[in-house]
Each structure stands twice: as structure tokens, then as C-alpha cells.
Amino acid sequence: MKTFEVQFRYQDRSEGTVESTIKVDASNLPGAVGKATREFVKGLDRKQRFDMNKNGLGITAKSVTTTTEAQAKTSAGAVAS
């Protein structure tokens, strides 16, 4: 499983632009976007969902290495030197 960071952005009627970032574990990028979207939309109320549907939802996703993987790579690099 890989860790992905998915960022959401939409225009709210009272708050202006609303941004949220969610980290999820998934096997691939489309799965991560699906999981994070379901989690994000569950947290919205009826009016916020309407605003999101009306104005559009911006989604940005990227792969993130976990800290244990990064530590393992740096320690392996130090041993090889």
C-alpha cells in the first residue's frame, strides 16, 4: 500500500474558497482519490454539498513516501557508503 495526499478545493457561499487535505493509503492513485473523495463528502452538510456540486470540486493528488520508508532508504544509503 502506498500513501497518497489528496487535496480538495471548492467555492463555498459563506467562506469563499475552502481547501482540505486528506492522507489515505491505497494501492493506486484512482483508488486513493475515490477513498479520499468519499471521506471528504461525508464530512459536508447539505448546503456545502450543493455548493460543491454547483461550483465544482478541484482535486489534486500526489504520492507521498512514508517516514519509515524514507528512514529505511537513508539508513541503507549510510550503510552502503
CNS distance restraints for C-alpha pairs under 8 A (distance, minus, plus):
assign (resid   1 and name CA) (resid  25 and name CA) 6.01 0.50 0.50
assign (resid   1 and name CA) (resid  26 and name CA) 5.31 0.50 0.50
assign (resid   1 and name CA) (resid  27 and name CA) 4.78 0.50 0.50
assign (resid   2 and name CA) (resid  25 and name CA) 5.53 0.50 0.50
assign (resid   2 and name CA) (resid  26 and name CA) 5.55 0.50 0.50
assign (resid   2 and name CA) (resid  27 and name CA) 5.74 0.50 0.50
assign (resid   2 and name CA) (resid  28 and name CA) 7.27 0.50 0.50
assign (resid   2 and name CA) (resid  63 and name CA) 7.37 0.50 0.50
assign (resid   2 and name CA) (resid  64 and name CA) 7.62 0.50 0.50
assign (resid   2 and name CA) (resid  65 and name CA) 7.54 0.50 0.50
assign (resid   3 and name CA) (resid  23 and name CA) 6.79 0.50 0.50
assign (resid   3 and name CA) (resid  24 and name CA) 5.69 0.50 0.50
assign (resid   3 and name CA) (resid  25 and name CA) 4.48 0.50 0.50
assign (resid   3 and name CA) (resid  26 and name CA) 6.43 0.50 0.50
assign (resid   3 and name CA) (resid  63 and name CA) 6.15 0.50 0.50
assign (resid   3 and name CA) (resid  64 and name CA) 5.45 0.50 0.50
assign (resid   3 and name CA) (resid  65 and name CA) 6.52 0.50 0.50
assign (resid   3 and name CA) (resid  66 and name CA) 6.79 0.50 0.50
assign (resid   4 and name CA) (resid  23 and name CA) 5.66 0.50 0.50
assign (resid   4 and name CA) (resid  24 and name CA) 5.45 0.50 0.50
assign (resid   4 and name CA) (resid  25 and name CA) 6.24 0.50 0.50
assign (resid   4 and name CA) (resid  26 and name CA) 7.30 0.50 0.50
assign (resid   4 and name CA) (resid  29 and name CA) 7.35 0.50 0.50
assign (resid   4 and name CA) (resid  32 and name CA) 6.44 0.50 0.50
assign (resid   4 and name CA) (resid  61 and name CA) 6.82 0.50 0.50
assign (resid   4 and name CA) (resid  62 and name CA) 5.67 0.50 0.50
assign (resid   4 and name CA) (resid  63 and name CA) 4.42 0.50 0.50
assign (resid   4 and name CA) (resid  64 and name CA) 5.31 0.50 0.50
assign (resid   5 and name CA) (resid  21 and name CA) 6.81 0.50 0.50
assign (resid   5 and name CA) (resid  22 and name CA) 5.81 0.50 0.50
assign (resid   5 and name CA) (resid  23 and name CA) 4.46 0.50 0.50
assign (resid   5 and name CA) (resid  24 and name CA) 6.54 0.50 0.50
assign (resid   5 and name CA) (resid  61 and name CA) 5.69 0.50 0.50
assign (resid   5 and name CA) (resid  62 and name CA) 5.48 0.50 0.50
assign (resid   5 and name CA) (resid  63 and name CA) 6.27 0.50 0.50
assign (resid   5 and name CA) (resid  64 and name CA) 6.41 0.50 0.50
assign (resid   6 and name CA) (resid  21 and name CA) 5.67 0.50 0.50
assign (resid   6 and name CA) (resid  22 and name CA) 5.33 0.50 0.50
assign (resid   6 and name CA) (resid  23 and name CA) 6.25 0.50 0.50
assign (resid   6 and name CA) (resid  24 and name CA) 7.74 0.50 0.50
assign (resid   6 and name CA) (resid  32 and name CA) 7.69 0.50 0.50
assign (resid   6 and name CA) (resid  33 and name CA) 6.65 0.50 0.50
assign (resid   6 and name CA) (resid  36 and name CA) 6.69 0.50 0.50
assign (resid   6 and name CA) (resid  59 and name CA) 6.91 0.50 0.50
assign (resid   6 and name CA) (resid  60 and name CA) 5.70 0.50 0.50
assign (resid   6 and name CA) (resid  61 and name CA) 4.29 0.50 0.50
assign (resid   6 and name CA) (resid  62 and name CA) 6.59 0.50 0.50
assign (resid   7 and name CA) (resid  19 and name CA) 7.11 0.50 0.50
assign (resid   7 and name CA) (resid  20 and name CA) 5.70 0.50 0.50
assign (resid   7 and name CA) (resid  21 and name CA) 4.28 0.50 0.50
assign (resid   7 and name CA) (resid  22 and name CA) 6.39 0.50 0.50
assign (resid   7 and name CA) (resid  58 and name CA) 7.97 0.50 0.50
assign (resid   7 and name CA) (resid  59 and name CA) 5.71 0.50 0.50
assign (resid   7 and name CA) (resid  60 and name CA) 5.05 0.50 0.50
assign (resid   7 and name CA) (resid  61 and name CA) 6.20 0.50 0.50
assign (resid   8 and name CA) (resid  19 and name CA) 5.57 0.50 0.50
assign (resid   8 and name CA) (resid  20 and name CA) 5.22 0.50 0.50
assign (resid   8 and name CA) (resid  21 and name CA) 6.28 0.50 0.50
assign (resid   8 and name CA) (resid  57 and name CA) 6.75 0.50 0.50
assign (resid   8 and name CA) (resid  58 and name CA) 5.56 0.50 0.50
assign (resid   8 and name CA) (resid  59 and name CA) 4.83 0.50 0.50
assign (resid   8 and name CA) (resid  60 and name CA) 6.62 0.50 0.50
assign (resid   9 and name CA) (resid  17 and name CA) 6.82 0.50 0.50
assign (resid   9 and name CA) (resid  18 and name CA) 5.61 0.50 0.50
assign (resid   9 and name CA) (resid  19 and name CA) 4.52 0.50 0.50
assign (resid   9 and name CA) (resid  20 and name CA) 6.65 0.50 0.50
assign (resid   9 and name CA) (resid  57 and name CA) 5.81 0.50 0.50
assign (resid   9 and name CA) (resid  58 and name CA) 4.86 0.50 0.50
assign (resid   9 and name CA) (resid  59 and name CA) 6.62 0.50 0.50
assign (resid  10 and name CA) (resid  17 and name CA) 5.75 0.50 0.50
assign (resid  10 and name CA) (resid  18 and name CA) 5.52 0.50 0.50
assign (resid  10 and name CA) (resid  19 and name CA) 6.86 0.50 0.50
assign (resid  10 and name CA) (resid  51 and name CA) 7.78 0.50 0.50
assign (resid  10 and name CA) (resid  52 and name CA) 5.71 0.50 0.50
assign (resid  10 and name CA) (resid  55 and name CA) 6.80 0.50 0.50
assign (resid  10 and name CA) (resid  56 and name CA) 6.22 0.50 0.50
assign (resid  10 and name CA) (resid  57 and name CA) 4.98 0.50 0.50
assign (resid  10 and name CA) (resid  58 and name CA) 6.22 0.50 0.50
assign (resid  11 and name CA) (resid  15 and name CA) 7.91 0.50 0.50
assign (resid  11 and name CA) (resid  16 and name CA) 5.49 0.50 0.50
assign (resid  11 and name CA) (resid  17 and name CA) 4.50 0.50 0.50
assign (resid  11 and name CA) (resid  18 and name CA) 6.15 0.50 0.50
assign (resid  11 and name CA) (resid  51 and name CA) 6.74 0.50 0.50
assign (resid  11 and name CA) (resid  52 and name CA) 6.70 0.50 0.50
assign (resid  11 and name CA) (resid  55 and name CA) 6.11 0.50 0.50
assign (resid  11 and name CA) (resid  56 and name CA) 7.64 0.50 0.50
assign (resid  12 and name CA) (resid  16 and name CA) 4.96 0.50 0.50
assign (resid  12 and name CA) (resid  17 and name CA) 5.94 0.50 0.50
assign (resid  12 and name CA) (resid  18 and name CA) 6.47 0.50 0.50
assign (resid  12 and name CA) (resid  48 and name CA) 6.69 0.50 0.50
assign (resid  12 and name CA) (resid  51 and name CA) 5.80 0.50 0.50
assign (resid  12 and name CA) (resid  52 and name CA) 7.23 0.50 0.50
assign (resid  13 and name CA) (resid  51 and name CA) 6.83 0.50 0.50
assign (resid  22 and name CA) (resid  36 and name CA) 6.42 0.50 0.50
assign (resid  22 and name CA) (resid  40 and name CA) 7.93 0.50 0.50
assign (resid  23 and name CA) (resid  36 and name CA) 7.59 0.50 0.50
assign (resid  24 and name CA) (resid  32 and name CA) 6.18 0.50 0.50
assign (resid  24 and name CA) (resid  35 and name CA) 7.31 0.50 0.50
assign (resid  24 and name CA) (resid  36 and name CA) 6.53 0.50 0.50
assign (resid  25 and name CA) (resid  32 and name CA) 6.72 0.50 0.50
assign (resid  26 and name CA) (resid  31 and name CA) 5.98 0.50 0.50
assign (resid  26 and name CA) (resid  32 and name CA) 5.18 0.50 0.50
assign (resid  27 and name CA) (resid  31 and name CA) 6.84 0.50 0.50
assign (resid  27 and name CA) (resid  32 and name CA) 7.54 0.50 0.50
assign (resid  28 and name CA) (resid  32 and name CA) 6.36 0.50 0.50
assign (resid  29 and name CA) (resid  33 and name CA) 6.26 0.50 0.50
assign (resid  29 and name CA) (resid  61 and name CA) 7.63 0.50 0.50
assign (resid  29 and name CA) (resid  62 and name CA) 7.94 0.50 0.50
assign (resid  29 and name CA) (resid  63 and name CA) 7.81 0.50 0.50
assign (resid  30 and name CA) (resid  34 and name CA) 6.21 0.50 0.50
assign (resid  31 and name CA) (resid  35 and name CA) 6.17 0.50 0.50
assign (resid  32 and name CA) (resid  36 and name CA) 6.03 0.50 0.50
assign (resid  33 and name CA) (resid  37 and name CA) 5.92 0.50 0.50
assign (resid  33 and name CA) (resid  61 and name CA) 7.10 0.50 0.50
assign (resid  34 and name CA) (resid  38 and name CA) 6.25 0.50 0.50
assign (resid  35 and name CA) (resid  39 and name CA) 6.28 0.50 0.50
assign (resid  36 and name CA) (resid  40 and name CA) 5.99 0.50 0.50
assign (resid  37 and name CA) (resid  41 and name CA) 6.04 0.50 0.50
assign (resid  38 and name CA) (resid  42 and name CA) 6.17 0.50 0.50
assign (resid  39 and name CA) (resid  43 and name CA) 6.81 0.50 0.50
assign (resid  40 and name CA) (resid  44 and name CA) 7.09 0.50 0.50
assign (resid  41 and name CA) (resid  49 and name CA) 7.20 0.50 0.50
assign (resid  44 and name CA) (resid  48 and name CA) 5.73 0.50 0.50
assign (resid  44 and name CA) (resid  49 and name CA) 6.07 0.50 0.50
assign (resid  45 and name CA) (resid  49 and name CA) 6.20 0.50 0.50
assign (resid  46 and name CA) (resid  50 and name CA) 6.29 0.50 0.50
assign (resid  47 and name CA) (resid  51 and name CA) 6.23 0.50 0.50
assign (resid  48 and name CA) (resid  52 and name CA) 6.11 0.50 0.50
assign (resid  49 and name CA) (resid  53 and name CA) 6.14 0.50 0.50
assign (resid  50 and name CA) (resid  54 and name CA) 6.01 0.50 0.50
assign (resid  51 and name CA) (resid  55 and name CA) 5.90 0.50 0.50
assign (resid  51 and name CA) (resid  56 and name CA) 7.85 0.50 0.50
assign (resid  52 and name CA) (resid  56 and name CA) 5.35 0.50 0.50
assign (resid  52 and name CA) (resid  57 and name CA) 5.75 0.50 0.50
assign (resid  53 and name CA) (resid  57 and name CA) 7.09 0.50 0.50
assign (resid  65 and name CA) (resid  69 and name CA) 6.48 0.50 0.50
assign (resid  65 and name CA) (resid  70 and name CA) 6.64 0.50 0.50
assign (resid  66 and name CA) (resid  70 and name CA) 6.39 0.50 0.50
assign (resid  67 and name CA) (resid  71 and name CA) 6.02 0.50 0.50
assign (resid  68 and name CA) (resid  72 and name CA) 6.05 0.50 0.50
assign (resid  69 and name CA) (resid  73 and name CA) 6.22 0.50 0.50
assign (resid  70 and name CA) (resid  74 and name CA) 6.27 0.50 0.50
assign (resid  71 and name CA) (resid  75 and name CA) 6.07 0.50 0.50
assign (resid  72 and name CA) (resid  76 and name CA) 6.01 0.50 0.50
assign (resid  73 and name CA) (resid  77 and name CA) 6.08 0.50 0.50
assign (resid  74 and name CA) (resid  78 and name CA) 6.19 0.50 0.50
assign (resid  75 and name CA) (resid  79 and name CA) 6.27 0.50 0.50
assign (resid  76 and name CA) (resid  80 and name CA) 6.24 0.50 0.50
assign (resid  77 and name CA) (resid  81 and name CA) 6.39 0.50 0.50
